[in-house]
């Protein structure tokens, strides 16, 4: 599960590359990605509370990936 917790957020990298490589051409929902980011924050807090390292790492990675998507949407 540690491997999944680390690799799953990294699967968002193609979406991030697409947003930054082709500004203005994406049909990406800002609301959806902001809600994903909010959910990741909740999972991170839960992981910290439960002292569960896979959840903590997954939450951190998801927040970074989703933050990059949200930043790209807002920037372009």
Residue pairs with C-beta under 8 A, 6 or more apart in sequence:
1 54
2 53
2 54
2 57
4 54
5 54
5 55
5 57
5 58
5 61
6 57
6 58
6 61
8 58
8 62
9 58
9 61
9 62
9 64
9 65
10 61
10 65
12 65
12 66
12 68
12 69
13 65
15 28
15 69
16 65
16 68
16 69
16 72
18 26
19 26
19 28
19 69
19 72
19 73
19 76
20 72
20 76
23 72
23 75
23 76
24 76
26 73
26 76
28 69
28 73
30 70
30 73
30 74
33 66
33 69
33 70
33 73
34 70
36 62
36 66
37 62
37 63
37 66
37 67
37 70
40 59
40 62
40 63
40 66
41 59
41 63
43 55
43 58
43 59
43 62
44 55
44 56
44 59
44 60
44 62
44 63
45 59
46 52
46 55
46 59
47 53
47 54
47 55
47 56
47 58
47 59
48 56
